[in-house]
């Protein structure tokens, strides 16, 4: 679509075609009388799987072609393509604990309880075609990890429902190695044929126009030209890094920061860009035995090698009863970074901190939408040192799990990871790529909240945010399924 062919106004404009944006566009256009424009900065590869690049469809890898920044810090990776993170992640889907829902309900009301979100969870599972990991996708390493978890006394659990600590297999949005992303699941040919839906790909959102506390338009760049879209309702779904930057460029955010950048403050909301929370982790490397390398090579030759297909939910001493604050993730396969000679593989167990206390931020470097934002995840920086303590507990549990798989791998370092100093652990930290919180929901009297329980932005009429950025705390889960369910729920609030 060219700038000349864009209509003048819509009922709803959705800014961001990621996981949440695809859900919203599909659900809102079920009403034939509603016009919706879905705006995405990246490409749209179409409604049919065969039209998509092989790299994006390959569920055995983490594609990094359609991202905002290449060769950047690991924690900054974010998708720039219709379908968003569902096009570049591991196609894993898990759910959090009842403790997560207690946190969300406190911030956003009863619609955020486990019971209230359950029909939306089921709706997302069905639309995405989620399935449990089949036996043929288990490698020798994963099978050994399942057995080791059993022997350590962990209980087998269903990873796709609100539950308890234990081990199990995730739900997948992939079949026979082909990733089925949110664009394919929600924006299929039938959905795209609806007269009320316009998909505007390759359009970079610059800023919103705000007058007297109401959003009256959105400015974007399409084919090198400035375009303005108008609607009754504007929904930001640009993700935990993207949504706060659009708000900030629009003058919605901390007044002092906006003044530094030279942007007029329209709505003073200190919480915009604050409260960034992601799930850091530390990898315990192991040396695969010859037998494991041969087993993995045979699996890869058959086209059935997946780096991981199970996890353990574990609880540290800081965790509420019945909940968990750690994921133990055994992996074995081609290295995530770098390469190894043919027939050799990387193996180990990662301990991921699922409920971090530390908080980072997203800020603007300038008002230019082409300028990448300043992002600091602030991993393991809480003054009391709780996050470091939980990671250390996780590393000990990872060591126990690895010991149960010792016939397949041995420790790789003279100094174990568990013995590193706090600074040494921070140097080794990685991420699960599940950032949330930069437009956190909460009551209007909370000076750090940005939206209410329906995603409506405080002090900006006609504007909502509907993505992971509104979650005040990260769930003890991979965030794709929770975001799908939340978007399903928020779509209903918009249709009401």
Residue pairs with C-beta under 8 A, 6 or more apart in sequence:
1 198
1 199
1 200
1 222
2 222
2 223
3 222
3 223
3 225
3 227
6 198
6 200
6 222
6 227
6 229
7 35
7 37
7 198
8 230
9 35
9 229
9 230
9 231
10 35
10 36
10 37
10 198
10 229
10 230
10 231
10 232
11 34
11 35
11 36
11 196
11 231
11 232
11 233
12 24
12 28
12 34
12 35
12 36
12 37
12 231
12 232
12 233
12 234
12 235
12 494
13 36
13 37
13 39
13 218
13 229
13 230
13 231
13 233
13 234
13 235
14 21
14 24
14 25
14 28
14 36
14 37
14 38
14 39
14 235
14 237
15 21
15 39
15 205
15 218
15 234
15 235
15 236
15 237
15 238
15 246
16 39
16 40
16 84
16 205
16 236
16 237
16 238
16 239
16 242
16 243
16 467
17 25
17 38
17 39
17 40
17 42
17 44
17 81
17 82
17 83
17 84
17 183
17 199
17 201
17 237
18 40
18 79
18 83
18 84
18 85
18 86
18 182
18 237
18 238
18 239
18 467
19 83
19 84
19 85
19 86
19 182
19 467
19 480
19 483
19 484
19 487
20 84
20 237
20 466
20 467
20 468
20 483
20 484
20 486
20 487
20 490
21 38
21 40
21 84
21 237
21 467
21 487
22 38
22 82
22 83
22 84
22 182
22 183
22 185
22 186
22 187
23 124
23 182
23 186
23 484
23 487
23 488
23 491
24 36
24 38
24 235
24 237
24 466
24 487
24 490
24 491
24 494
25 36
25 38
25 186
25 187
25 191
25 197
25 199
26 127
26 186
26 187
26 191
27 488
27 491
27 492
27 495
28 34
28 36
28 491
28 494
28 495
29 36
29 191
29 194
29 196
29 197
31 196
31 495
32 194
32 195
32 196
33 196
34 196
35 196
35 198
36 196
36 197
36 198
37 198
37 199
37 200
37 229
37 231
38 197
38 198
38 199
38 200
39 200
39 203
39 205
39 218
39 220
39 229
40 81
40 82
40 199
40 200
40 201
40 202
40 203
41 68
41 80
41 202
41 203
41 204
41 205
42 66
42 79
42 80
42 81
42 82
42 201
42 202
43 66
43 81
43 82
43 201
43 202
44 81
44 82
44 183
44 199
44 201
44 202
45 51
45 52
45 53
45 56
45 81
45 82
45 183
46 52
47 184
47 187
47 188
47 189
47 191
47 192
48 189
49 57
49 178
49 180
49 184
52 184
53 63
53 65
55 61
55 63
55 65
56 63
56 65
56 66
56 81
56 87
56 88
56 179
56 181
57 178
57 179
58 177
58 178
58 179
59 90
59 91
59 172
59 174
59 177
59 178
59 179
59 306
60 177
60 305
60 306
60 307
62 88
62 89
62 90
62 336
63 87
63 88
64 70
64 77
64 88
66 79
66 80
66 81
66 87
66 88
67 77
67 78
67 79
67 80
67 88
68 76
68 78
68 79
68 80
68 241
68 372
69 76
69 77
69 78
69 372
72 372
73 375
74 430
74 431
75 278
75 375
75 377
75 379
75 431
75 433
75 435
76 241
76 372
76 375
77 88
77 433
78 85
78 239
78 241
78 242
79 85
79 86
79 87
79 88
81 87
81 88
81 183
82 183
82 187
82 199
82 201
83 181
83 182
83 183
83 184
84 182
84 239
85 239
85 433
85 480
86 173
86 179
86 181
86 182
86 183
86 480
87 179
87 181
87 183
89 433
89 480
90 308
90 478
91 172
91 173
91 174
91 179
91 180
92 170
92 171
92 172
92 478
92 480
93 125
93 128
93 130
93 159
93 160
93 170
93 171
93 172
93 173
93 478
93 480
93 481
94 159
94 160
94 170
94 171
94 311
94 477
94 478
94 481
95 121
95 159
95 160
95 161
95 162
95 163
95 475
95 477
95 481
95 482
96 162
96 475
96 476
96 477
96 482
97 162
97 163
97 164
97 322
97 323
97 324
97 475
97 476
98 114
98 162
98 322
98 323
99 320
99 322
99 323
99 476
100 323
100 473
100 475
100 476
100 477
101 112
101 113
101 114
101 117
101 162
103 472
103 473
104 112
104 113
104 441
104 471
104 472
104 473
105 112
105 113
107 440
107 441
107 442
107 443
107 449
107 453
107 472
108 441
108 442
108 452
108 453
109 453
110 116
111 117
111 453
111 454
111 489
111 493
112 453
114 162
116 489
117 485
117 486
117 489
120 485
120 486
120 488
120 489
120 492
121 161
121 481
121 485
123 485
123 488
124 130
124 481
124 484
124 485
124 488
125 160
125 171
125 481
127 185
127 186
127 484
128 173
128 180
128 182
128 185
128 484
129 173
129 175
129 180
129 185
130 160
130 171
130 172
130 173
130 481
131 171
131 172
131 175
132 160
132 169
132 171
132 172
133 169
133 170
133 172
133 309
133 310
136 304
137 304
137 306
137 309
138 146
138 309
138 310
139 295
139 296
139 299
139 305
139 306
139 309
139 332
139 333
140 292
140 295
140 296
140 299
140 408
141 292
141 295
141 296
141 330
141 331
141 332
141 347
141 405
141 408
141 409
142 306
142 308
142 309
142 310
142 330
142 332
144 404
144 405
144 407
144 408
145 310
145 330
145 349
145 401
145 405
146 167
146 310
147 404
148 401
148 403
148 404
148 405
149 167
149 310
149 312
149 401
149 404
150 156
150 167
151 404
152 400
152 401
152 404
154 165
154 166
154 167
154 312
154 314
155 164
155 165
155 166
155 167
156 166
156 167
156 168
157 163
157 164
157 165
157 166
157 167
157 168
157 313
158 168
159 168
159 169
159 170
159 171
159 311
159 313
160 170
160 171
160 481
163 313
164 313
164 322
164 323
164 324
165 313
165 314
165 315
165 322
165 323
165 324
166 312
166 313
167 310
167 311
167 312
167 313
168 310
168 311
169 309
169 310
170 309
170 310
170 311
170 478
171 481
173 179
173 180
173 181
173 185
173 480
174 180
177 303
177 304
182 484
187 199
191 197
192 199
200 220
200 222
200 229
202 222
202 223
203 220
203 221
203 222
203 227
204 220
204 221
204 222
204 369
204 370
205 218
205 219
205 220
205 238
205 246
205 369
206 219
206 220
206 221
206 226
206 249
206 369
207 218
207 219
207 246
207 249
207 250
207 251
207 369
208 215
208 217
208 218
208 219
208 234
208 246
208 247
208 250
208 252
208 463
209 215
209 216
209 217
209 218
209 219
209 228
209 250
210 216
210 250
210 251
210 252
210 266
210 267
210 460
213 266
213 267
213 459
213 460
213 461
214 460
214 461
214 462
215 234
215 250
215 460
215 461
215 462
215 463
216 230
216 462
217 228
217 229
217 230
218 228
218 229
218 230
218 231
218 234
219 226
219 227
219 228
220 226
220 227
220 228
220 229
221 227
221 369
231 462
232 462
233 462
233 463
233 464
233 494
234 462
234 463
234 464
235 455
235 463
235 464
235 465
235 466
235 494
236 243
236 246
236 247
236 439
236 463
236 464
236 465
236 466
236 467
237 243
237 465
237 466
237 467
237 487
238 245
238 246
238 467
239 467
239 468
239 469
240 276
240 362
240 435
240 436
240 437
240 438
240 467
240 468
240 469
241 362
241 373
241 375
241 435
241 438
243 438
243 439
243 465
243 467
243 469
244 253
244 272
244 273
244 362
244 373
244 438
244 439
244 469
245 273
245 362
245 364
245 369
245 373
247 253
247 269
247 272
247 273
247 439
247 450
247 457
247 465
248 257
248 258
248 261
248 263
248 272
248 273
248 363
248 364
249 263
249 364
249 367
249 369
250 266
251 258
251 263
251 264
251 265
251 266
251 267
252 266
252 267
252 269
252 272
252 457
252 459
252 460
253 265
253 267
253 268
253 269
253 270
253 272
253 273
254 268
254 269
254 270
254 272
254 273
254 274
255 265
255 268
257 273
257 363
257 364
258 264
258 265
259 265
261 364
261 366
261 367
262 367
263 364
263 367
266 460
267 457
267 458
267 459
267 460
268 459
269 450
269 457
269 458
269 459
270 447
270 448
271 439
271 440
271 442
271 446
271 447
271 448
271 449
271 450
272 438
272 439
272 450
273 361
273 362
273 363
273 438
274 359
274 361
274 438
274 440
274 448
275 359
275 361
275 437
275 438
275 440
275 448
275 472
276 359
276 360
276 361
276 362
276 375
276 376
276 377
276 378
276 435
276 436
276 437
276 438
277 356
277 358
277 359
277 360
277 435
277 436
277 437
277 473
277 474
278 356
278 360
278 377
278 379
278 431
278 432
278 433
278 434
278 435
278 436
278 474
279 327
279 352
279 353
279 354
279 356
279 431
279 432
279 434
279 474
280 352
280 353
280 356
280 377
280 379
280 380
280 387
280 391
280 429
280 430
280 431
280 432
281 327
281 329
281 350
281 351
281 352
281 353
281 391
281 429
281 430
281 431
281 432
282 350
282 351
282 391
282 394
282 395
282 417
282 425
282 428
282 429
282 430
283 348
283 349
283 350
283 417
283 428
283 430
284 348
284 349
284 350
284 351
284 395
284 398
284 399
284 402
284 416
284 417
285 346
285 347
285 348
285 412
285 413
285 417
286 347
286 348
286 349
286 402
286 409
286 410
286 411
286 412
287 347
287 409
287 410
287 411
287 412
288 296
288 332
288 344
288 345
288 346
288 347
288 408
288 409
289 407
289 408
289 409
289 410
291 407
291 408
292 332
292 345
292 347
292 408
292 409
293 343
293 344
293 345
294 343
296 305
296 332
296 333
296 345
297 342
297 343
297 345
299 305
300 333
300 334
305 333
306 333
307 331
307 332
307 333
307 334
307 336
308 329
308 330
308 331
308 332
308 333
310 330
311 327
311 328
311 329
311 330
312 326
312 327
312 328
312 397
312 401
313 324
313 326
313 327
313 476
314 324
314 325
314 326
314 327
314 328
314 394
314 397
315 323
315 324
315 325
315 326
316 325
316 326
316 389
316 390
316 393
316 394
317 393
318 325
318 386
318 389
318 390
319 325
319 355
323 476
324 354
324 476
325 353
325 354
325 355
325 390
325 476
326 351
326 352
326 353
326 354
326 390
326 393
326 394
326 397
327 350
327 351
327 352
327 354
327 432
327 476
328 349
328 350
328 351
328 352
328 394
328 397
328 398
328 401
329 349
329 350
329 351
329 352
330 348
330 349
330 401
330 402
330 405
331 346
331 347
331 348
331 349
331 350
332 345
332 346
332 347
332 348
332 409
333 345
333 346
334 340
334 345
334 346
335 345
335 346
336 346
340 346
347 408
347 409
348 402
348 409
348 412
349 398
349 399
349 401
349 402
350 398
350 430
351 391
351 394
351 395
351 397
351 398
352 394
352 432
353 380
353 387
353 390
353 391
353 394
354 474
354 475
354 476
354 477
355 390
355 473
355 474
355 476
356 379
356 380
356 382
356 387
356 474
357 382
357 384
357 386
357 387
358 378
358 379
358 380
358 381
358 382
358 387
359 378
359 382
359 437
360 375
360 376
360 377
360 378
360 379
361 374
361 375
361 376
361 378
361 438
362 373
362 374
362 375
362 438
363 373
363 374
364 371
364 373
364 374
365 371
365 372
365 373
365 374
377 431
377 435
379 387
379 426
379 429
379 431
380 387
380 388
380 391
380 422
380 425
380 426
380 429
381 387
385 422
388 422
388 425
391 425
392 418
392 425
395 417
395 418
396 418
399 416
399 418
402 409
402 411
417 425
417 428
420 428
432 478
434 468
434 474
434 478
434 479
435 468
435 474
436 468
436 469
436 471
436 473
436 474
436 479
437 468
437 469
437 471
437 472
437 473
437 474
438 469
439 450
439 451
439 457
439 465
439 469
439 470
440 448
440 449
440 450
440 451
440 469
440 470
440 471
440 472
441 449
441 450
441 451
441 452
441 453
441 455
441 470
441 471
441 472
442 448
442 449
442 450
442 451
442 452
442 472
443 449
443 452
444 452
444 458
449 458
449 472
450 457
450 458
450 465
450 470
451 457
451 458
451 464
451 465
451 470
452 458
454 464
454 490
454 493
455 464
455 465
455 466
455 470
455 490
455 493
456 463
456 464
457 463
457 464
457 465
464 490
464 494
466 486
466 487
466 490
466 491
467 483
467 487
468 479
468 483
470 486
471 479
471 482
471 486
475 482
